[in-house]
Amino acid sequence: MLPRNNICHRGTEAQSQRGLGDWRSPDHQITRFLLVFLFLCGSFLLTFCGYRVAGRGSRLPAGWTTIAVPALENKTLRYRIEQRLTEAVVREFITRTKYRIVSDPAGADAVVRGEVTSIESNAVLFDTVTGRATTVLVTVRLKVRLEENGSGRVVWQNDNYLFREEYELSTDVASFFDEQNPALDRLARDFSSAFVAAVLENF
């Protein structure tokens, strides 16, 4: 019995050494090298091609340091809608870019020009019992462009910017505008984010 156990033990040890020898063989070393190489290449591509940090202004003319954002023109009857949108654009530029943002175009390298062309509010959901509107959709249309100051050359432009935001109506009629204003603030943030991203990333 003892010799048989010794034979089994030696066989197991030999198999272990053979397996270790296989992993250290030239074929396995080449395979491991290729896997490491592919992993490093993939990391390089993700870092420098697919996941670059957006919004540092590197795609705009290198000499620009200052962008003016004067108040947008309000072609609607909605009070101060242009102020909400302008303030949102200023905050977005400050947050996402290296540029100095001013309100006066004098001395700036570029100027944001725009106007609010329309604003509409339409009921989209109703109470099935009372027939009263419960949800309203507010829609804002704008024209916006970024132009080089002095020359007037248009760097980026969109004449049909459209943004929508829903809000629910309270049973208290007096709170109607209180509910609409937060919706307009959300819409302004969406607009400013989309506009600045388009200018910086799609230049």
Helices and strands as residue ranges (DSSP letters): H 2-23, H 26-45, I 46-50, E 66-68, E 73-74, H 81-96, E 100-102, E 110-126, E 133-148, E 154-168, G 173-175, H 176-201
